[in-house]
């Protein structure tokens, strides 16, 4: 239990820190978050640790008045419990005046925090909370605030945000001006290898990623779920990082780890997904039963983790390119699957009850792989009655027609910047 004096010290010191100005990269999601202040729902920003949630919170604060802020990651609040929220609220009123908006950072560290959030909302206050674990949306929280909250998922820098970070400006004609196009392709090559974790890009320190990786495993997985077999978790993560975009089954991983059942593997991957470190991709099938029993594919939140943390000594650029496309589709809120028939297609986009797009990803197209890539895409297009398909590559651009079907071949970097280029048109 934290004393009132400790609470006041924490609040005053944190207030002093957030009032300091900084040179922040504006996140694309900021406008959407600000628009959501117009209703009375609780706003939730989730995402992997150190992806910029606190910075985004600061950007939101800079547009607001009559607010207060608490970061529950402060070690002085480790013993804080739900019964102390009223004391904390009184301290916040003393320090900030009577706030209309409450910003809570990493509030999921407090058991039953949702009871206080509900009370604040019922009294007409706006609440915005962040958390680095999907357990933030626990059953209890969902029950107490059913239909009364909105979730925003924050990912590491997109390529457009990476360009802002590198102070590279783009206009509608940038892809057609040789000097600017070369600059964009070079920037993308760096982004493909470095990823988009803000502090890693700032410091270029590989130890930072390794420390962050350890922090996520220990705090968000091992400690949170009281896992005794720490070695198994680390071995599993190492295997997953080395097989990005490849199919797997829980049974195959069970054998690799020397376990007696696959349930443990499934639970551990669920924990890793809740921490936003990994994402599973299901094979599309009209039968849910077949879909659940089919091999899955695995992707990682940021290429830096795969390149620096995997067991493979020779990173596969094609798989890292595919990982970037997957994360971008997740960022855009797409419902995605992979297709497997006689051939494979990397991504199938589902829109409601219909398939709205098919995408194939390959680093480069040549005589050796062209037939395979086209055959997989065409099979998916025929299966789902799609007139158009997309092949994303590292640098090739073209359009191919086969009967009444059209295939667009486009560099990933240009596809990533489509929305940005449209805004600048």
Backbone torsions as a table, in degrees:
resi	resn	phi	psi	omega
1	UNK	NA	131.0	-179.4
2	UNK	-92.2	134.9	178.7
3	UNK	-70.9	162.3	179.4
4	UNK	-60.9	-34.4	179.9
5	UNK	-67.6	-40.4	177.6
6	UNK	-64.6	-42.9	178.6
7	UNK	-59.3	-43.6	-179.7
8	UNK	-65.0	-41.4	179.2
9	UNK	-61.5	-44.2	179.4
10	UNK	-62.0	-48.2	-176.0
11	UNK	-64.2	-44.1	-178.4
12	UNK	-64.6	-44.8	-179.0
13	UNK	-66.8	-40.2	177.8
14	UNK	-68.0	-35.7	176.7
15	UNK	-62.3	-40.5	179.4
16	UNK	-63.4	-38.8	-178.8
17	UNK	-69.0	-43.3	-176.6
18	UNK	-72.7	-16.8	179.2
19	UNK	-81.6	-11.5	178.1
20	UNK	-74.9	138.0	-179.7
21	UNK	-78.4	158.0	179.0
22	UNK	-153.0	163.9	178.8
23	UNK	-97.0	92.3	-174.2
24	UNK	-104.8	146.2	174.4
25	UNK	-82.0	122.6	-179.6
26	UNK	-67.5	125.6	179.9
27	UNK	-82.4	142.4	-177.9
28	UNK	-59.1	-31.9	-175.9
29	UNK	-75.6	-11.1	-174.8
30	UNK	-56.6	-47.2	-177.4
31	UNK	-59.8	-39.2	-179.3
32	UNK	-67.3	-39.5	178.3
33	UNK	-64.9	-43.2	-179.2
34	UNK	-63.9	-37.5	178.3
35	UNK	-62.6	-30.0	-176.3
36	UNK	-74.8	-5.6	177.0
37	UNK	-73.1	-8.4	-176.2
38	UNK	-77.8	-11.9	177.0
39	UNK	-116.1	-179.8	-173.7
40	UNK	-99.1	16.2	-179.8
41	UNK	-77.7	151.7	170.7
42	UNK	-70.0	135.4	178.4
43	UNK	-102.1	134.5	-177.6
44	UNK	-125.4	126.2	174.9
45	UNK	-112.7	117.2	-179.9
46	UNK	-119.9	163.3	179.5
47	UNK	161.1	169.5	-178.4
48	UNK	-63.0	154.2	177.4
49	UNK	-54.3	142.3	173.7
50	UNK	64.2	24.9	176.8
51	UNK	-89.5	-4.3	176.2
52	UNK	110.8	19.0	-178.1
53	UNK	-64.4	-44.1	-179.2
54	UNK	-66.2	-37.0	177.1
55	UNK	-65.8	-41.4	176.4
56	UNK	-62.0	-39.6	177.5
57	UNK	-60.3	-41.6	178.4
58	UNK	-64.1	-39.2	178.2
59	UNK	-64.1	-37.4	176.8
60	UNK	-67.0	-44.1	-179.4
61	UNK	-58.4	-36.7	-178.4
62	UNK	-63.0	-14.2	179.6
63	UNK	-103.9	1.2	-173.1
64	UNK	-118.9	162.8	171.5
65	UNK	-130.4	165.5	177.5
66	UNK	55.4	53.6	178.2
67	UNK	-125.5	169.1	172.9
68	UNK	-138.2	164.6	-172.1
69	UNK	-145.2	138.6	172.2
70	UNK	-141.5	132.7	173.9
71	UNK	-106.9	112.6	-175.2
72	UNK	-82.2	5.7	173.0
73	UNK	-78.1	-12.1	179.8
74	UNK	-59.0	128.4	-175.7
75	UNK	-62.5	-22.3	178.2
76	UNK	-71.5	-11.0	179.6
77	UNK	-106.1	13.6	-178.4
78	UNK	-59.4	-34.2	-178.6
79	UNK	-96.6	6.8	-179.0
80	UNK	-64.4	136.9	177.8
81	UNK	-130.3	170.1	-171.6
82	UNK	-60.0	-30.5	-178.7
83	UNK	-66.0	-16.4	-177.0
84	UNK	-92.6	-1.1	-176.8
85	UNK	-60.7	-34.6	-179.1
86	UNK	-67.0	-40.6	175.2
87	UNK	-61.6	-43.7	178.8
88	UNK	-61.7	-41.4	-179.5
89	UNK	-61.7	-40.9	178.8
90	UNK	-64.7	-39.4	176.8
91	UNK	-64.1	-42.5	178.9
92	UNK	-60.6	-40.7	178.3
93	UNK	-66.1	-39.0	178.4
94	UNK	-63.3	-41.8	-173.9
95	UNK	-81.9	-41.3	-173.8
96	UNK	-101.7	-11.0	-165.4
97	UNK	86.1	-174.7	-178.0
98	UNK	-77.8	105.0	-175.7
99	UNK	-81.6	147.7	172.6
100	UNK	-98.4	-19.3	-176.3
101	UNK	-126.6	133.3	178.9
102	UNK	-114.3	122.2	175.1
103	UNK	-107.1	117.8	180.0
104	UNK	-118.7	119.0	-179.0
105	UNK	-96.8	129.6	177.6
106	UNK	52.9	44.8	-175.8
107	UNK	-72.8	-14.5	-179.6
108	UNK	-65.5	-9.6	175.9
109	UNK	-67.9	-16.2	-178.6
110	UNK	-101.1	119.6	179.2
111	UNK	-64.9	135.4	179.4
112	UNK	64.9	26.3	177.6
113	UNK	-58.5	-26.0	-174.5
114	UNK	-64.2	-23.5	179.8
115	UNK	-67.1	-40.0	178.9
116	UNK	-72.4	-39.1	177.8
117	UNK	-59.3	-43.1	178.7
118	UNK	-62.6	-40.9	-180.0
119	UNK	-65.2	-41.1	176.7
120	UNK	-61.1	-44.8	-179.2
121	UNK	-63.5	-41.8	179.5
122	UNK	-63.4	-25.5	179.4
123	UNK	-90.4	7.7	174.8
124	UNK	90.7	11.6	179.4
125	UNK	-87.7	149.4	173.2
126	UNK	-91.4	134.6	-177.7
127	UNK	-127.1	130.3	173.5
128	UNK	-125.4	122.5	-177.6
129	UNK	-124.5	153.0	176.4
130	UNK	-122.5	158.5	176.5
131	UNK	-162.6	149.2	-177.6
132	UNK	-102.8	18.9	178.8
133	UNK	-145.6	136.7	-178.5
134	UNK	-65.6	-11.4	176.0
135	UNK	-68.0	-10.1	171.7
136	UNK	-53.4	-35.8	178.5
137	UNK	-92.0	56.3	-177.0
138	UNK	-70.6	168.3	178.9
139	UNK	-59.4	-40.3	-178.8
140	UNK	-65.0	-42.6	-179.6
141	UNK	-64.8	-44.4	179.0
142	UNK	-62.5	-36.4	179.7
143	UNK	-68.4	-42.6	-176.8
144	UNK	-75.9	-24.7	-176.5
145	UNK	-126.4	34.9	-179.0
146	UNK	-52.9	121.8	177.8
147	UNK	72.2	7.9	-174.8
148	UNK	-118.9	21.4	175.9
149	UNK	-143.6	158.0	178.4
150	UNK	-131.4	135.0	-173.7
151	UNK	-106.7	135.1	172.1
152	UNK	-120.3	129.0	176.9
153	UNK	-101.3	124.0	179.9
154	UNK	-101.2	126.1	179.5
155	UNK	-105.1	166.3	170.8
156	UNK	-56.7	171.3	-175.9
157	UNK	-50.1	132.4	166.3
158	UNK	-72.6	173.6	179.0
159	UNK	-64.5	-38.2	177.9
160	UNK	-62.0	-41.4	178.3
161	UNK	-69.6	-35.2	176.0
162	UNK	-60.4	-41.4	178.4
163	UNK	-64.1	-39.9	176.3
164	UNK	-61.7	-42.4	178.6
165	UNK	-59.9	-40.8	179.5
166	UNK	-83.1	3.3	178.9
167	UNK	59.0	39.2	175.5
168	UNK	-103.0	115.5	-178.4
169	UNK	-91.0	147.2	178.0
170	UNK	-128.8	141.4	174.9
171	UNK	-117.8	176.1	-175.4
172	UNK	-62.8	-24.3	-178.1
173	UNK	-100.4	2.7	-176.7
174	UNK	-54.3	-40.2	-179.6
175	UNK	-67.0	-11.4	-176.2
176	UNK	-110.8	-3.3	177.1
177	UNK	-99.3	113.9	-170.5
178	UNK	-47.4	-48.5	-177.0
179	UNK	-63.6	-41.1	-178.8
180	UNK	-73.1	-37.0	178.0
181	UNK	-63.3	-44.1	177.8
182	UNK	-60.5	-41.5	178.7
183	UNK	-61.7	-39.6	179.9
184	UNK	-69.1	-41.4	-179.9
185	UNK	-67.7	-35.8	176.9
186	UNK	-68.0	-40.3	178.5
187	UNK	-63.7	-39.6	-179.8
188	UNK	-67.2	-38.3	177.2
189	UNK	-58.5	-40.4	177.8
190	UNK	-68.9	-41.7	179.6
191	UNK	-62.8	-38.4	-179.8
192	UNK	-61.3	-34.4	-178.8
193	UNK	-90.1	-38.0	-173.4
194	UNK	-86.4	-26.6	-175.5
195	UNK	77.0	-159.7	-173.1
196	UNK	-133.1	22.5	176.7
197	UNK	-72.8	117.6	-169.9
198	UNK	-52.0	-51.8	-174.4
199	UNK	-70.7	-31.6	176.6
200	UNK	-65.1	-41.1	177.9
201	UNK	-65.3	-34.3	-178.9
202	UNK	-70.1	-39.3	-173.5
203	UNK	-104.9	-17.7	-178.5
204	UNK	51.0	40.6	-177.5
205	UNK	-110.8	111.1	-178.3
206	UNK	-61.6	-29.3	178.8
207	UNK	-63.9	-28.3	178.8
208	UNK	-62.1	-47.0	-179.8
209	UNK	-63.3	-41.9	-179.5
210	UNK	-65.6	-37.9	177.7
211	UNK	-68.2	-42.3	177.9
212	UNK	-61.7	-43.5	178.2
213	UNK	-57.7	-47.0	178.4
214	UNK	-63.6	-39.4	-179.3
215	UNK	-62.8	-44.2	179.6
216	UNK	-63.9	-46.0	-179.3
217	UNK	-62.0	-42.4	-175.4
218	UNK	-76.3	-50.1	-173.2
219	UNK	-80.2	-42.1	-173.9
220	UNK	-91.6	-14.2	-178.6
221	UNK	-118.8	-67.8	-171.7
222	UNK	-63.8	-50.3	-178.7
223	UNK	-72.1	-45.9	-175.6
224	UNK	-60.2	-38.7	-176.0
225	UNK	-106.9	13.6	175.4
226	UNK	50.0	51.5	-178.1
227	UNK	-86.4	126.6	179.5
228	UNK	-87.6	-30.5	-176.7
229	UNK	-87.1	68.4	-177.1
230	UNK	-61.6	-38.3	-178.6
231	UNK	-60.1	-41.5	-179.5
232	UNK	-63.0	-40.5	179.1
233	UNK	-61.8	-45.7	-177.9
234	UNK	-67.1	-38.3	177.3
235	UNK	-65.7	-41.6	179.2
236	UNK	-61.8	-45.4	-179.9
237	UNK	-62.5	-42.1	178.4
238	UNK	-60.4	-40.9	178.1
239	UNK	-65.3	-45.6	-178.9
240	UNK	-62.3	-40.3	179.8
241	UNK	-64.3	-26.6	-177.9
242	UNK	-90.0	-4.8	-178.0
243	UNK	-125.8	33.1	178.4
244	UNK	-55.5	132.0	177.6
245	UNK	76.7	0.1	-178.9
246	UNK	-96.6	150.3	179.3
247	UNK	-73.0	150.4	177.5
248	UNK	-151.8	163.9	170.1
249	UNK	-127.2	157.3	178.1
250	UNK	-63.5	-33.0	179.4
251	UNK	-67.0	-40.6	179.9
252	UNK	-65.2	-38.8	177.9
253	UNK	-69.9	-35.5	177.1
254	UNK	-57.6	-44.6	-179.9
255	UNK	-66.2	-41.3	-179.8
256	UNK	-62.4	-32.5	-177.2
257	UNK	-93.1	-5.6	179.3
258	UNK	71.8	31.0	179.7
259	UNK	-92.8	161.8	-178.0
260	UNK	-90.2	-20.3	177.1
261	UNK	-143.9	159.8	-175.1
262	UNK	-88.7	-9.6	-177.8
263	UNK	-63.1	-39.4	178.9
264	UNK	-60.9	-42.8	178.9
265	UNK	-61.1	-46.4	-179.8
266	UNK	-60.4	-42.2	179.3
267	UNK	-63.7	-44.5	-178.5
268	UNK	-63.5	-41.0	179.0
269	UNK	-67.0	-34.6	174.6
270	UNK	-61.1	-43.5	178.4
271	UNK	-62.4	-42.0	179.9
272	UNK	-65.3	-34.8	177.8
273	UNK	-70.0	-39.1	178.5
274	UNK	-63.2	-30.2	178.1
275	UNK	-84.8	4.1	178.3
276	UNK	64.4	23.7	177.9
277	UNK	-86.0	-40.3	-179.6
278	UNK	-127.3	158.1	175.0
279	UNK	-133.3	137.9	174.8
280	UNK	-97.3	145.6	176.8
281	UNK	-122.1	124.6	-178.5
282	UNK	-88.2	152.5	172.2
283	UNK	-76.0	137.5	-179.6
284	UNK	-75.6	134.3	172.4
285	UNK	-155.3	141.5	178.3
286	UNK	-67.1	-20.2	175.6
287	UNK	-93.2	116.8	179.8
288	UNK	-61.6	-37.0	-179.9
289	UNK	-62.1	-44.8	178.3
290	UNK	-66.9	-37.5	180.0
291	UNK	-61.1	-43.2	-177.5
292	UNK	-70.0	-28.8	-177.0
293	UNK	-91.4	-6.8	-178.1
294	UNK	-80.3	156.8	174.6
295	UNK	-57.1	149.5	177.0
296	UNK	-110.1	167.7	172.1
297	UNK	-116.6	156.9	-176.9
298	UNK	-121.9	141.1	177.3
299	UNK	-134.6	156.3	-176.8
300	UNK	-113.8	151.6	-174.5
301	UNK	-60.7	-29.1	-175.8
302	UNK	-154.4	137.7	-176.9
303	UNK	-59.9	-27.6	-178.7
304	UNK	-58.8	-36.5	179.5
305	UNK	-65.9	-41.3	-179.1
306	UNK	-68.7	-44.5	-176.6
307	UNK	-68.4	-38.3	-176.0
308	UNK	-94.0	-18.6	-173.3
309	UNK	-115.1	-10.2	-177.4
310	UNK	-78.5	167.6	179.4
311	UNK	-81.2	-20.3	-175.4
312	UNK	-69.8	136.8	179.9
313	UNK	-90.8	-10.9	-179.2
314	UNK	-130.0	90.5	-177.2
315	UNK	-53.7	138.0	179.7
316	UNK	-92.6	109.8	-176.7
317	UNK	-63.1	-33.2	179.1
318	UNK	-64.7	-41.6	179.0
319	UNK	-69.5	-35.2	176.9
320	UNK	-69.3	-34.1	175.8
321	UNK	-64.4	-43.8	178.7
322	UNK	-63.8	-37.0	179.0
323	UNK	-62.7	-40.8	178.1
324	UNK	-61.0	-43.2	-179.7
325	UNK	-64.7	-42.6	178.8
326	UNK	-59.2	-50.0	-177.8
327	UNK	-62.8	-37.1	178.2
328	UNK	-65.4	-40.1	177.0
329	UNK	-63.5	-39.4	175.6
330	UNK	-64.1	-42.1	179.8
331	UNK	-60.0	-36.3	179.7
332	UNK	-81.7	2.0	175.5
333	UNK	76.4	24.8	-177.4
334	UNK	-80.9	147.0	173.8
335	UNK	-93.2	109.2	-168.3
336	UNK	-124.6	152.6	177.8
337	UNK	-142.2	173.0	167.2
338	UNK	-112.0	158.0	-178.1
339	UNK	-111.6	137.1	176.6
340	UNK	-139.8	113.2	174.5
341	UNK	-126.0	-123.4	170.3
342	UNK	-69.5	-32.9	175.1
343	UNK	-123.9	177.6	179.8
344	UNK	-117.4	150.5	171.1
345	UNK	-128.3	133.3	-168.5
346	UNK	-63.9	-46.4	-174.7
347	UNK	-137.0	130.7	173.3
348	UNK	-115.2	125.4	-178.4
349	UNK	-100.3	123.2	-178.8
350	UNK	-104.5	128.6	179.8
351	UNK	-121.6	98.0	-174.2
352	UNK	68.7	-121.2	-178.9
353	UNK	-97.4	3.2	-176.1
354	UNK	-124.5	158.2	174.0
355	UNK	-87.9	127.6	-174.8
356	UNK	-112.4	-6.0	-179.8
357	UNK	-169.6	151.5	175.9
358	UNK	-131.7	134.5	-175.1
359	UNK	-133.7	132.9	173.5
360	UNK	-114.4	142.4	-179.8
361	UNK	-125.1	129.0	172.1
362	UNK	-148.2	144.3	-175.0
363	UNK	-63.8	-48.4	176.1
364	UNK	-143.9	148.3	178.1
365	UNK	-104.1	128.2	179.3
366	UNK	-143.2	-176.7	-177.2
367	UNK	-61.1	-27.5	-177.0
368	UNK	-76.0	-34.7	-173.2
369	UNK	-114.7	-6.7	-172.9
370	UNK	-60.1	-46.0	-178.0
371	UNK	-62.7	-42.3	-179.6
372	UNK	-62.8	-46.3	-177.8
373	UNK	-64.7	-44.4	-179.9
374	UNK	-67.6	-41.1	-178.1
375	UNK	-62.5	-41.9	178.3
376	UNK	-63.3	-43.0	179.9
377	UNK	-66.6	-46.1	-178.4
378	UNK	-63.5	-38.4	179.0
379	UNK	-63.2	-41.9	177.5
380	UNK	-66.0	-41.4	179.0
381	UNK	-61.2	-42.5	-179.8
382	UNK	-68.7	-42.0	-179.1
383	UNK	-60.3	-41.3	-175.2
384	UNK	-105.2	13.9	175.4
385	UNK	53.9	51.8	179.1
386	UNK	-101.6	129.9	178.9
387	UNK	-80.4	-20.6	-177.6
388	UNK	-134.5	150.3	177.6
389	UNK	-139.3	165.2	-175.7
390	UNK	-130.2	129.2	171.4
391	UNK	-113.6	121.5	-179.8
392	UNK	-103.3	128.1	-177.3
393	UNK	-125.4	179.8	177.5
394	UNK	-73.3	-41.1	-175.2
395	UNK	-148.2	-3.4	-175.3
396	UNK	-85.6	145.5	178.2
397	UNK	-139.2	130.8	-175.6
398	UNK	-170.3	170.6	172.1
399	UNK	-134.1	131.0	179.9
400	UNK	-123.5	143.0	176.8
401	UNK	-120.1	141.6	175.1
402	UNK	-137.9	99.7	-175.0
403	UNK	66.0	-124.5	179.5
404	UNK	-96.2	13.1	179.7
405	UNK	-109.2	142.7	-178.0
406	UNK	-120.1	132.3	176.5
407	UNK	-115.9	123.4	176.5
408	UNK	-98.5	128.0	176.0
409	UNK	-107.1	126.3	-171.0
410	UNK	-144.6	143.9	174.5
411	UNK	-66.3	141.6	-179.5
412	UNK	-57.7	-40.5	-176.2
413	UNK	-61.5	-36.6	179.9
414	UNK	-71.7	-39.2	176.8
415	UNK	-61.8	-40.9	179.8
416	UNK	-64.1	-29.2	-175.1
417	UNK	-97.9	7.1	-176.1
418	UNK	-53.5	-49.9	-178.7
419	UNK	-64.3	-39.9	179.8
420	UNK	-64.8	-42.0	-179.8
421	UNK	-67.3	-35.1	177.6
422	UNK	-66.4	-38.5	178.7
423	UNK	-64.4	-33.6	-176.6
424	UNK	-88.9	-1.1	-178.5
425	UNK	-69.9	NA	NA
